[in-house]
Amino acid sequence: MHQTGNSIKLLTGNSHPKLAEQIAARLGIPLTPCHVSKFLSLETSVQIHSSVRDEDVFIIQSPSPPAINDHLMELLIMISACKTASAKRITAVIPCYPYARQDKKDKSRAPITAKLVANLLAVAGADHVITMDLHASQIQGFFDIPVDNLFSEPSMMTYIKQEIPDWKNAIIVSPDAGGAKRATALADQLNLDFALINRKRRRDLSASMSQLHIPTVPPTPAGSDSGSTEDSDNEHAADDKMELLVGDVRGRVAILIDDMIDTGHTVRLAAGVLQESGAKEVYALISHGLLSEATMETLKDLPVKNLIVSVPHWLLAAIDQLWIVTNSIDQTEREQACGGLLHTIDIAPVLAESIRRTHNGESISALFRPDYF
């Protein structure tokens, strides 16, 4: 590896050590010894057991449920520790950016927490941030330091071509208007058709009825996992209906594309619409699988019958549904909990190459080409 006067130092916290090990293996360097633990008072303790003076430091941390706040605090303290230890440059590698869905003030007195996280990273001492598939790309503008927002699209394209039978007869589907740009970009790269699902929210219907002075029943809360720009208040809303707005999925393989999944509510409703519209098979490709424990329990209890290549049979006998997420978050326990329903796409090669190129001062624009990996 070409040297620029200083070497790469890779550190990781407790959020996803497996991904850090995979990245280190791809780069052919060891992880820098670092012990991250808690005192009895639950304060975070960080001890770096190797010098980082004048080194190019990359801290790999992907805050994820149920310890997002702990993981974020670990990252901030590790950045500060390296800063005070005279590291030459500190890059925070955050595959899944925390609080990304709180990216705007969409109601009175609502915080813009994604901006707060950006400020915290900069104040702690980060010089550069590498992340992947930001919920809203304008989050990059919250930073006064360089931000590289990588895409999982090339990895997803490879997965589709290698793992989905009859993918050339597929159609790329966005579960709402907010994710249309992401889905159309992938459809164009694969030379496939595109479909869009329209969402009608129960709260919208309730508002209309209230104007007519008709009493309504409050909606049941349902968390959001969509790429829509209207997601930040979805914890107080429930989807009443979805309908196929654009595209013909009858007799075709439907591939749902979204950036984040938490409760799974949106994807399951969208899959139901595709099923009713005659889709032959339904796949869901998600960038960040937050997937709460409750969601995993729900998936595990579904009547699942393995068909071919561990593609499960779900909901109806005519529809095969497979959830595919990247390993931006550690999915080991989730894979075990849902009995083969969840598959992962490895993003370690993309992150490792971005680290190598950043260290050597090379452009990372090549990583956005679909044929790079």
C-alpha positions in Angstrom: 0.0 0.0 0.0 1.3 3.4 -1.0 2.4 5.4 2.1 1.9 9.2 2.4 4.2 9.7 5.4 1.7 8.3 7.9 -0.1 4.9 8.1 -3.7 3.9 8.5 -5.0 3.2 12.0 -8.3 1.5 12.2 -10.3 1.7 15.4 -13.8 0.4 16.3 -16.2 0.6 19.1 -18.8 -2.0 20.2 -21.4 -1.3 17.5 -20.2 -3.6 14.7 -16.7 -5.1 15.4 -17.4 -7.8 12.8 -17.6 -5.2 10.0 -14.5 -3.5 11.2 -12.6 -6.9 11.1 -13.8 -7.5 7.5 -12.6 -4.0 6.5 -9.3 -4.5 8.1 -8.9 -7.9 6.4 -9.7 -6.3 3.0 -7.0 -3.6 3.7 -4.5 -6.1 5.0 -3.9 -4.3 8.2 -4.7 -5.1 11.8 -7.3 -3.2 14.0 -5.6 -0.9 16.4 -6.1 -2.3 20.0 -8.8 -0.3 21.6 -10.8 -1.1 24.7 -14.3 0.5 25.0 -16.3 -0.3 28.1 -18.5 1.2 30.8 -17.8 2.2 34.4 -20.2 1.1 37.1 -21.8 4.5 36.7 -22.5 3.6 33.1 -20.1 6.3 31.8 -18.2 5.2 28.7 -14.5 4.4 29.0 -12.1 4.4 26.0 -8.5 3.2 26.1 -6.4 3.2 22.9 -3.5 0.8 23.4 -1.3 2.1 20.5 0.1 5.4 19.5 -1.9 7.4 16.9 0.4 10.4 16.9 0.6 11.9 13.3 -1.4 8.9 12.0 -4.4 8.8 9.6 -7.1 7.4 11.9 -10.3 5.8 10.7 -12.9 5.1 13.4 -15.5 2.5 12.2 -18.8 2.8 14.2 -22.3 2.2 13.1 -24.8 3.2 15.9 -27.7 0.8 15.9 -30.6 -0.3 18.1 -31.0 -0.9 20.9 -27.8 1.1 21.9 -27.7 3.9 19.4 -27.0 6.6 22.0 -24.2 4.5 23.7 -22.6 3.8 20.3 -22.8 7.5 19.3 -21.2 8.4 22.6 -18.4 5.8 22.1 -17.7 7.3 18.7 -17.5 10.9 20.0 -15.2 9.9 22.9 -12.9 7.9 20.5 -12.7 10.9 18.2 -11.8 13.2 21.1 -9.2 10.7 22.4 -7.5 10.5 19.1 -7.6 14.3 18.7 -5.9 14.9 22.1 -3.4 12.1 21.2 -2.2 14.2 18.2 -3.7 12.2 15.3 -2.9 13.8 12.0 -6.4 13.3 10.6 -9.5 11.6 12.0 -12.2 10.1 9.8 -15.5 8.8 11.2 -16.7 5.9 9.2 -20.4 5.7 10.0 -22.2 3.3 7.6 -25.6 4.0 9.2 -25.8 7.7 10.2 -27.8 8.0 13.5 -30.9 10.2 13.8 -30.9 10.6 10.0 -34.7 10.6 9.9 -34.8 13.7 12.1 -33.4 15.9 9.4 -36.0 18.8 9.3 -38.3 20.8 11.5 -41.6 19.3 10.3 -43.7 20.4 13.3 -43.7 23.0 16.1 -40.8 22.6 18.5 -39.3 19.7 16.7 -35.5 19.3 16.9 -33.3 18.8 13.8 -31.3 16.1 15.5 -29.3 15.0 12.4 -27.8 18.5 12.5 -27.0 18.2 16.2 -25.1 14.9 15.5 -23.2 16.7 12.8 -22.2 19.4 15.2 -21.2 16.9 17.9 -18.9 15.0 15.4 -17.2 18.2 14.3 -16.7 19.5 17.9 -15.3 16.2 19.0 -12.6 16.6 16.4 -13.6 14.7 13.3 -12.0 16.0 10.1 -13.9 13.9 7.7 -17.0 11.6 7.6 -17.7 8.6 5.4 -21.3 7.3 5.5 -23.6 5.4 3.2 -27.1 5.9 1.8 -28.1 8.9 3.9 -31.8 9.1 4.5 -31.7 12.6 3.0 -28.7 13.6 1.0 -28.9 17.2 2.1 -27.7 16.0 5.6 -24.2 16.5 4.0 -24.9 20.2 4.2 -25.2 20.1 8.0 -21.4 19.6 8.1 -18.6 22.1 7.8 -16.2 19.2 7.2 -16.0 16.9 4.1 -18.6 14.2 3.9 -18.6 11.3 1.5 -22.0 9.7 1.1 -21.4 6.3 -0.5 -24.1 4.3 -2.2 -25.1 0.6 -1.8 -26.5 0.6 -5.3 -23.5 -1.2 -6.9 -23.7 -3.9 -4.3 -27.4 -4.3 -4.7 -27.0 -4.5 -8.5 -24.5 -7.3 -8.1 -26.8 -9.1 -5.7 -29.8 -8.8 -8.0 -27.8 -10.2 -11.0 -26.3 -13.1 -9.0 -29.0 -14.1 -6.6 -32.5 -13.3 -8.0 -33.7 -15.8 -10.7 -35.2 -14.2 -13.8 -34.1 -10.8 -12.7 -34.3 -9.5 -16.3 -38.0 -9.9 -16.0 -38.1 -7.9 -12.8 -39.5 -4.5 -12.0 -38.0 -2.1 -9.5 -40.6 -0.7 -7.0 -40.5 2.3 -4.7 -42.9 2.0 -1.7 -43.5 5.8 -1.8 -42.8 8.9 -3.7 -39.9 9.8 -1.4 -37.8 6.8 -2.6 -38.7 7.2 -6.3 -35.3 8.8 -7.2 -33.4 6.0 -5.6 -35.5 3.3 -7.2 -35.4 4.9 -10.7 -31.6 5.2 -10.6 -31.3 1.5 -9.9 -33.9 0.7 -12.6 -32.0 2.7 -15.2 -28.7 1.0 -14.3 -30.3 -2.4 -14.7 -32.4 -1.4 -17.8 -35.6 -2.5 -15.9 -39.0 -0.9 -15.6 -40.0 1.1 -12.6 -43.2 1.1 -10.4 -44.4 3.5 -7.8 -46.8 2.8 -4.9 -48.9 5.6 -3.5 -49.5 5.9 0.2 -52.7 7.2 1.7 -52.4 7.8 5.4 -55.2 7.3 7.9 -54.3 10.7 9.4 -55.1 12.4 6.1 -58.5 10.7 6.0 -59.1 11.7 9.6 -58.2 15.4 8.9 -60.7 15.4 6.0 -63.4 13.9 8.2 -62.8 16.4 11.0 -63.4 19.2 8.6 -66.9 17.7 8.0 -67.3 17.4 11.8 -67.3 13.6 11.7 -65.8 12.0 14.8 -62.9 9.6 14.0 -60.9 7.0 15.9 -57.3 8.0 16.6 -54.9 6.1 14.3 -52.7 3.3 15.7 -49.1 4.3 15.9 -46.8 2.6 13.5 -43.1 3.4 13.0 -41.7 4.3 9.7 -39.1 2.6 7.6 -39.6 4.5 4.3 -37.3 6.7 2.4 -40.0 9.4 2.1 -39.3 12.9 3.2 -42.5 12.7 5.3 -41.1 10.0 7.7 -40.2 12.1 10.7 -43.7 12.1 12.1 -44.7 8.6 11.1 -44.5 7.4 14.7 -47.8 9.1 15.2 -49.4 7.9 12.0 -50.5 4.6 10.4 -50.9 3.7 6.8 -54.5 3.2 5.9 -54.1 2.2 2.3 -51.5 1.6 -0.4 -52.2 1.4 -4.1 -50.0 0.8 -7.2 -49.8 4.2 -8.9 -47.3 3.6 -11.8 -46.1 0.4 -13.4 -47.4 -3.1 -14.3 -46.1 -5.8 -12.0 -48.4 -8.7 -13.1 -46.5 -11.9 -13.6 -43.1 -10.2 -12.9 -40.5 -10.3 -10.1 -41.0 -7.2 -8.0 -38.0 -5.7 -6.2 -38.8 -3.2 -3.5 -36.1 -0.7 -2.8 -35.8 1.4 0.3 -33.1 3.1 2.4 -34.2 2.1 5.9 -36.5 -0.4 7.6 -37.5 -0.3 11.2 -40.9 -1.8 12.0 -41.3 -3.3 8.5 -44.8 -1.9 8.4 -44.4 0.0 5.1 -42.6 -2.8 3.3 -45.2 -5.4 4.4 -48.1 -3.2 3.2 -46.3 -2.5 -0.1 -45.6 -6.2 -0.6 -49.3 -6.9 0.0 -50.2 -4.4 -2.8 -47.8 -6.0 -5.2 -49.2 -9.4 -4.4 -52.7 -8.2 -5.0 -51.5 -6.7 -8.3 -50.3 -10.1 -9.5 -46.5 -9.9 -8.8 -44.9 -13.4 -9.3 -42.2 -12.9 -6.6 -41.5 -10.1 -4.2 -38.1 -9.1 -2.8 -37.2 -6.2 -0.5 -33.7 -4.7 -0.8 -33.0 -2.3 2.1 -29.9 -0.3 2.8 -30.1 -0.1 6.6 -32.0 -2.8 8.5 -32.7 -1.3 11.9 -35.3 -4.0 12.6 -36.4 -3.8 16.2 -36.6 -6.9 18.4 -40.4 -6.8 18.2 -40.2 -6.9 14.4 -37.9 -9.9 14.5 -40.4 -11.7 16.7 -43.2 -11.0 14.3 -41.2 -12.3 11.3 -40.1 -15.4 13.2 -43.7 -16.2 14.0 -44.8 -16.0 10.4 -45.6 -19.3 8.6 -42.4 -19.7 6.6 -41.7 -22.5 4.2 -38.3 -22.6 2.5 -38.5 -23.2 -1.2 -35.3 -22.8 -3.3 -32.0 -21.3 -2.3 -33.5 -20.4 1.1 -36.0 -18.1 -0.5 -39.0 -18.3 1.9 -42.7 -18.6 1.0 -44.5 -15.8 2.8 -48.1 -14.6 3.0 -49.6 -16.6 0.1 -48.5 -19.7 -1.8 -47.9 -17.8 -5.0 -45.5 -15.2 -3.5 -41.9 -15.6 -2.4 -40.6 -12.7 -0.2 -37.1 -12.2 0.9 -35.8 -9.3 2.9 -32.3 -8.3 1.9 -30.3 -5.6 3.8 -26.7 -4.5 3.9 -24.5 -5.3 6.9 -24.1 -1.6 7.8 -25.7 -2.8 11.0 -24.7 -6.1 12.7 -27.5 -8.5 11.5 -26.2 -11.7 13.1 -28.9 -12.0 15.8 -31.6 -10.8 13.4 -30.7 -13.4 10.8 -31.0 -16.1 13.5 -34.3 -14.7 14.8 -36.2 -14.7 11.5 -35.2 -18.1 10.3 -33.7 -17.5 6.9 -36.0 -14.6 5.9 -33.2 -12.1 6.2 -30.2 -12.0 3.9 -27.3 -9.5 4.0 -25.2 -7.8 1.3 -21.6 -7.2 2.3 -20.5 -3.5 2.1 -17.1 -4.1 3.6 -15.4 -3.9 0.2 -16.9 -0.5 -0.6 -15.9 0.9 2.8 -12.4 -0.6 2.7 -11.8 0.9 -0.8 -13.1 4.3 0.3 -10.7 4.2 3.3 -7.8 3.2 1.0 -8.5 5.9 -1.5 -9.1 8.6 1.2 -5.7 7.7 2.8 -3.9 7.9 -0.5 -5.6 11.0 -1.7 -7.3 9.3 -4.6 -10.8 10.1 -5.9 -13.6 7.9 -4.7 -16.0 8.7 -7.6 -15.1 5.4 -9.1 -16.9 3.7 -6.3 -20.2 5.0 -7.7 -19.8 3.1 -10.9 -22.1 0.0 -11.0 -19.3 -2.1 -12.6 -16.5 -1.2 -10.1 -16.9 -4.3 -7.8 
